[in-house]
């Protein structure tokens, strides 16, 4: 390979036959303290195919790819790569033979630049000295070839989550590929960025690269998948053809049960206004002159591309962003510019989109995370002392209500699957009296079964009379769950849709019409 940005030379495997087996996993198991994450799983990846790993959160998908990428080693069984038995001792070892992974949880260093992150551990040097010019040029080449709108010299700390996702993907293309592993790579990407990623996948696939792809999005499976291996509870269930397998069959294989419908029927009974925003503008200019309202007993959706301002708007209402002008009225009271502590006490609860960065303390127990927003309440503390028995009882009850699995509230949150971490995040908002719930990207990285449970949870809160704001980049989510839908574009409100107006065509038109114009 002449240069890390040359996709025409991205693989040595361009002459391999399509049926060449790259990875052959035989009866592999992985045991962590107290749990068997994988049990006798067999799996094959062929050159030039997109092989989808499908299963509920906690099914073992991430454990399997972590072993193929060199993060963990198997407890039992064997892994063959290109016909030779291997045991990758590190991620660097796996990358040295052409196996590169993009994990769901980012591995970026915030205080380093994009180009420094791209070549971290594989720096461009002249002898013992860093060749900064060559590093910069090759980073720029990679970003240009991939079509990612990023500056190589920009600090990662100042990038949005979608931009950080692009950096993670770009890291995989810095060297020659035989196997590309992608774990929920589109969770934070716009439609346009997703399309570009799929174009790249088709290019490397045509050159003999094998792609292992994890997603919970059915449309993605149908669009790019060749074969699907389904895992359940750490065990192999079946491998099926991606084009012929129906959605119902996949969900049944994944969950072991039939799910009649993903989105619940919701009985909306809108009442008085809970939140009213008038001509709001934020200090950073990312929200400009936005007005909207939310009533009790309804779900109001906020849709828009990454960077549209949909999250920034509500974060400003909650006290997480500075308001330059305009007003926020909550429960009949002017609350413009109040701190998040004061908003929380008034019954405004915001669930952030990034559970690891903002929503949860990963190295603390589920019990502690669940009770954290409400330690000031008499139910949890008395005269400054924590009421541990009451805290444990309520946390246990909420964990049971949300079907946390495993039901171990003293276990650190980081040891749970993504879907169960999301359940802990949701449980937090049930520990105090809340009048307005905001769910910002509530199902990112969540499987279909857990997604269905979350939708039922949100619907129940609405039917009990709460006001709900649903912020989402997942179109089916906001289309099916919203009574009214606001669409934002570049910090401004584009449209308010109701009833039959809420459809994909109308929303997409509002996403792009300004750009087309």
Buried (B, 14 or more C-beta within 10 A) or exposed (E): BEEBBBBEBBBBBBEBEEEBBBBBBBBBBBBEEEEBBBBBBEBBBBBBBBBBBBBBBBBBBBBBBBBBBBBBEBBEBEBBBBEEEBEBEEBEBBBBBBBBBBBBEBEBEEEBBBBBBBBBEBEBEEEEEEBEEBBBBBBBBBBEBBBBEBBBEBBBEEBEBBBBBBBBBBBBBBBBBBBBBBBBBBBBBBBBBBBBBBEBBEBBBEBBBBBBBBBBBBEBBEBBBBBBBBBBBBBBBBBBEBEEBEBEEBBBBBBEEEBEEBBBEBEBEBEEBBBBBBEBBBEEEBBBEBBBBBBBBBBBBBBBBBBBBBBBBBBBBBBBBEBBEBBBBBBEEEBBEBEEEEBBBBBBBBBBBBBBEEBBEBEEBBBBBBBBBBBEBEBBBEEEEEBEEBBBEBBBBBBEEBEBBEEBBEBBBEBBBBBBBBBBBBBBBBBBEBBBBBBBBBBBBBBBBBBBBBBBBBBEBBBEEBBBBBBBBBBBBBBBBBBBBBBBBBBBBBBBBEEEEBBEEBBBBBBEEEEEE
